[in-house]
């Protein structure tokens, strides 16, 4: 198994939060984008946690960014619980993903 990276755990946790949010605290608003994009982010963070090759940092960041912009794209930005879940989970995972991608690129140079 590979080394545990907290960055992958952040992506996994953000994806899990987005995946379960429609059934737990958002009253079903934003169900499709939160569940689909949350599952993709969860899997992107799970593979590195298991020590297998998976999505790159850029792919994980793209999923997180899609979660972040989903309230505007699917017009549920007026539904506070769903929108804030997407903005917090997507924003945190995007920032961490960009940081990892930058750090990886700097290490190669």
C-alpha positions as CSV (number, residue, x, y, z in Angstrom):
1,X,0.0,0.0,0.0
2,X,1.1,3.5,-0.7
3,X,1.6,6.3,1.8
4,X,-1.6,7.8,3.3
5,X,-2.2,11.3,1.9
6,X,-4.5,13.6,3.8
7,X,-5.3,15.3,0.4
8,X,-7.0,12.2,-0.8
9,X,-8.9,11.9,2.4
10,X,-10.2,15.4,1.9
11,X,-11.4,14.5,-1.6
12,X,-13.0,11.3,-0.2
13,X,-14.8,13.2,2.6
14,X,-16.0,16.0,0.4
15,X,-17.4,13.5,-2.1
16,X,-19.1,11.5,0.7
17,X,-20.6,14.7,2.1
18,X,-22.0,15.7,-1.4
19,X,-23.2,12.1,-2.0
20,X,-25.2,11.8,1.2
21,X,-26.4,15.4,1.5
22,X,-29.6,15.1,-0.6
23,X,-31.0,12.4,1.6
24,X,-29.8,13.8,5.0
25,X,-30.1,17.6,5.1
26,X,-31.0,19.2,1.8
27,X,-34.6,17.9,1.4
28,X,-33.7,16.4,-2.0
29,X,-32.7,19.6,-3.6
30,X,-29.7,19.3,-6.0
31,X,-30.0,15.5,-5.8
32,X,-28.7,14.7,-9.3
33,X,-25.6,16.8,-9.4
34,X,-24.7,16.3,-5.8
35,X,-25.0,12.6,-5.9
36,X,-23.4,12.0,-9.3
37,X,-20.5,14.4,-8.8
38,X,-20.1,13.4,-5.2
39,X,-19.8,9.8,-6.2
40,X,-17.1,10.7,-8.8
41,X,-15.2,12.8,-6.3
42,X,-15.5,10.0,-3.7
43,X,-14.1,7.4,-6.0
44,X,-11.3,9.8,-7.2
45,X,-10.3,10.1,-3.5
46,X,-10.8,6.5,-2.7
47,X,-8.4,4.9,-5.2
48,X,-5.3,6.7,-3.8
49,X,-6.4,5.9,-0.3
50,X,-6.4,2.2,-1.2
51,X,-3.0,2.4,-2.8
52,X,-4.1,1.9,-6.3
53,X,-3.5,4.2,-9.3
54,X,-6.5,6.3,-9.9
55,X,-7.5,9.8,-10.9
56,X,-4.8,12.5,-11.2
57,X,-4.9,15.6,-9.0
58,X,-6.3,17.5,-12.0
59,X,-9.2,15.1,-12.4
60,X,-10.1,15.2,-8.8
61,X,-9.9,19.0,-8.9
62,X,-12.2,19.1,-11.9
63,X,-14.8,17.0,-10.1
64,X,-14.6,19.3,-7.1
65,X,-14.9,22.4,-9.2
66,X,-18.0,20.9,-10.9
67,X,-19.5,20.4,-7.5
68,X,-18.7,24.0,-6.5
69,X,-20.4,25.5,-9.6
70,X,-23.4,23.0,-9.6
71,X,-25.7,25.3,-7.6
72,X,-25.6,27.9,-10.4
73,X,-25.6,25.4,-13.2
74,X,-28.6,23.4,-11.9
75,X,-30.3,26.5,-10.3
76,X,-30.5,25.3,-6.8
77,X,-28.5,28.2,-5.4
78,X,-31.6,29.5,-3.6
79,X,-31.8,26.3,-1.6
80,X,-29.4,27.1,1.2
81,X,-28.6,23.6,2.6
82,X,-27.9,22.1,-0.9
83,X,-26.0,25.1,-2.2
84,X,-23.8,25.5,0.9
85,X,-23.0,21.8,0.9
86,X,-21.9,22.1,-2.7
87,X,-19.9,25.3,-2.1
88,X,-18.1,24.1,1.0
89,X,-17.4,20.5,-0.2
90,X,-16.5,21.6,-3.7
91,X,-14.5,24.7,-2.6
92,X,-12.4,22.9,0.0
93,X,-11.7,20.0,-2.4
94,X,-10.9,22.4,-5.2
95,X,-8.4,24.4,-3.1
96,X,-6.7,21.2,-1.9
97,X,-6.7,19.7,-5.4
98,X,-5.1,22.8,-6.9
99,X,-2.5,22.8,-4.1
100,X,-1.6,19.2,-4.7
101,X,-1.5,19.6,-8.5
102,X,0.8,22.7,-8.1
103,X,3.0,20.8,-5.6
104,X,3.3,17.8,-7.9
105,X,4.2,20.0,-10.9
106,X,6.8,21.9,-8.9
107,X,8.4,18.6,-7.7
108,X,8.8,17.5,-11.3
109,X,10.5,20.7,-12.4
